[in-house]
């Protein structure tokens, strides 16, 4: 199962491994919480620091150090929203996205392990990883873009989600993800909201990644917000 909460990364072994790695890698923040925060949506204005820390973590992962499993955990938690979006988009019709998550994780880790020195130096490394993981996932699933239609899912108007008690262990990032996951909307619309509001993509980036016109993303977003205001 894909780890989705930052608290999932805070195991005693993971924390110890991070301290060991950060002590010899200047590009990494001093604490694991700082690293996860740096790769989260609230640190988008710290682009240079994010790229350097991400690149450093991947380089160490590729060297197969004793901290390998912990590094994988940190990166999976950091990229969980994007990876969940991929699972939703490319799950075979009628298959729960959770059943595709293991393949998404495999694609993601294979991409990290195979990234070249030039790729790690890319100023847009953060986005390149998602693009590469998407392409690798399609290979593993044996599909092409034109084969993956966005199925429309009809939801009854009287569908009501029960209010959830707030979980003090989750931060705003995780609470927003949980809120979007609870909305009675299609998987395609859920992917759009998570990409925009949790992972921090803008519409132009999504249009490029999904290979559709920018105006298509914009209109779809406007229609979705209109439906949410009306029904929710």
C-alpha positions in Angstrom: 0.0 0.0 0.0 1.3 3.4 -0.9 2.2 5.5 2.2 0.3 8.7 2.0 0.8 10.6 5.3 3.9 12.3 6.4 3.6 10.6 9.7 4.1 7.3 7.8 7.7 8.4 7.2 8.5 9.1 10.9 9.5 5.6 12.0 12.4 5.4 14.4 14.6 3.7 11.7 13.6 6.3 9.1 14.4 9.2 11.4 17.8 7.7 12.4 18.6 7.0 8.8 17.8 10.6 7.8 20.0 12.0 10.5 22.9 9.8 9.3 22.4 10.9 5.7 21.9 14.6 6.5 25.1 14.7 8.5 27.1 14.0 5.4 24.9 15.6 2.7 24.8 19.4 2.9 21.9 19.7 0.4 19.6 18.0 2.8 17.8 19.9 5.6 18.8 19.0 9.1 15.6 17.1 10.0 13.3 14.7 8.2 10.3 16.9 8.9 12.1 19.8 7.2 12.8 17.6 4.2 9.2 16.5 3.8 8.1 20.1 4.2 10.6 21.2 1.6 9.1 18.8 -1.0 5.5 19.7 0.0 3.1 22.2 -1.6 3.9 25.0 0.8 7.5 25.3 -0.3 7.0 25.9 -4.0 8.9 29.2 -3.7 12.1 27.4 -2.6 12.7 25.9 -6.0 16.5 25.7 -5.8 16.5 24.1 -2.4 13.9 21.6 -3.4 15.8 20.6 -6.5 19.1 20.2 -4.7 17.6 18.1 -1.8 15.6 15.9 -4.2 18.6 15.3 -6.4 20.8 14.5 -3.4 18.3 12.0 -2.0 18.0 10.2 -5.4 21.8 10.1 -5.9 22.2 8.4 -2.5 19.3 6.0 -3.3 21.0 4.9 -6.5 24.2 4.1 -4.5 22.2 1.4 -2.6 23.3 2.6 0.9 22.0 1.1 4.2 19.4 3.9 4.3 17.9 2.7 0.9 14.5 1.7 2.2 14.1 4.8 4.3 15.0 7.0 1.3 12.4 5.2 -0.8 9.9 5.8 2.0 10.6 9.6 2.1 10.2 10.0 -1.6 7.0 7.9 -1.8 5.4 10.0 0.9 6.5 13.2 -0.8 5.1 12.1 -4.1 2.0 10.3 -2.8 -0.5 12.8 -4.3 1.0 12.5 -7.7 1.3 8.8 -7.5 -2.3 8.4 -6.4 -3.4 10.6 -9.3 -1.5 8.2 -11.7 -3.2 5.2 -10.1 -6.6 6.8 -10.6 -6.0 7.8 -14.2 -4.5 4.5 -15.4 -6.5 2.0 -13.4 -8.2 -0.5 -15.8 -11.9 0.1 -16.1 -13.8 -1.3 -13.1 -10.6 -1.8 -11.1 -10.1 0.1 -7.8 -7.2 2.5 -8.0 -5.6 0.9 -5.0 -5.0 -2.3 -7.0 -2.9 -0.3 -9.4 -0.9 1.4 -6.7 1.7 -1.3 -6.5 2.5 -1.0 -10.2 2.6 2.8 -9.8 5.1 2.4 -6.9 7.2 0.1 -9.0 7.3 2.5 -12.0 8.2 5.4 -9.7 11.1 3.5 -8.0 12.4 2.2 -11.3 12.4 5.8 -12.6 14.4 7.1 -9.6 16.9 4.2 -9.9 17.5 4.9 -13.5 17.8 8.7 -13.6 20.9 9.9 -15.3 23.3 12.6 -13.9 22.0 15.0 -16.5 18.4 14.3 -15.5 19.2 14.9 -11.8 20.6 18.3 -12.7 17.4 19.3 -14.6 15.9 22.5 -13.2 12.5 20.9 -13.5 13.5 17.6 -11.9 10.4 17.5 -9.7 8.1 17.5 -12.6 10.3 15.3 -14.8 10.0 12.5 -12.2 6.2 12.5 -12.5 6.4 12.6 -16.3 8.9 9.7 -16.4 6.9 7.7 -13.9 3.7 8.1 -16.0 5.5 6.9 -19.1 7.1 3.9 -17.3 3.7 3.0 -15.8 2.1 2.9 -19.2 4.8 0.5 -20.3 4.2 -1.7 -17.3 0.5 -1.7 -17.9 0.8 -2.2 -21.6 -1.3 0.9 -22.6 -1.0 4.0 -24.7 -2.4 7.4 -24.1 -5.1 7.1 -26.7 -6.2 3.8 -25.1 -6.9 5.4 -21.8 -10.2 7.3 -22.0 -11.5 9.2 -19.0 -14.6 7.3 -18.1 -17.5 9.4 -16.8 -18.8 8.2 -13.6 -22.4 9.1 -12.6 -22.9 9.9 -9.0 -26.3 10.1 -7.3 -27.4 13.5 -6.2 -28.2 12.3 -2.7 -24.8 10.9 -2.0 -23.7 12.5 1.2 -20.3 11.9 2.9 -20.4 11.7 6.6 -18.4 14.4 8.4 -15.1 13.1 9.6 -13.7 14.0 13.0 -10.5 16.0 12.5 -7.3 14.0 12.8 -4.8 15.9 14.9 -2.0 13.8 13.4 -2.4 15.2 9.9 -1.4 18.6 8.6 -3.3 20.8 6.2 -1.7 19.0 3.2 -3.1 15.7 4.3 -6.4 17.1 5.4 -6.9 18.7 1.9 -6.1 15.4 0.3 -8.6 13.6 2.5 -11.2 16.2 1.7 -10.8 15.8 -2.0 -10.9 12.0 -1.7 -14.2 12.3 0.0 -15.9 14.3 -2.7 -18.6 12.6 -4.8 -16.9 13.3 -8.1 -15.3 11.2 -10.8 -11.8 9.8 -10.5 -10.8 12.1 -13.4 -12.0 15.2 -11.6 -10.4 14.0 -8.4 -7.1 13.7 -10.2 -7.5 17.3 -11.5 -8.1 18.7 -8.0 -5.3 16.8 -6.4 -2.9 17.8 -9.1 -3.8 21.5 -8.8 -4.4 22.0 -5.1 -2.4 19.3 -3.4 0.6 18.7 -5.6 0.8 22.2 -6.8 0.7 21.9 -10.6 -0.6 24.8 -12.6 -3.0 24.3 -15.6 -0.3 24.9 -18.2 1.8 22.1 -16.7 -1.1 19.7 -16.6 -2.0 20.5 -20.2 1.6 19.7 -21.2 1.8 16.5 -19.1 -1.6 15.2 -20.2 -1.1 16.4 -23.8 -4.3 18.3 -24.1 -4.9 22.0 -24.9 -4.5 24.4 -22.0 -8.1 25.7 -22.6 -9.4 22.2 -22.1 -8.0 22.0 -18.6 -9.2 25.5 -17.8 -12.8 24.9 -19.0 -12.9 21.5 -17.2 -11.8 23.1 -14.0 -14.4 25.9 -14.3 -17.2 23.3 -14.9 -16.0 21.2 -12.0 -16.0 24.2 -9.6 -19.4 25.2 -10.8 -20.8 21.7 -10.0 -19.1 21.6 -6.6 -20.6 25.0 -5.6 -24.0 23.8 -6.7 -24.0 20.3 -5.2 -21.7 20.6 -2.2 
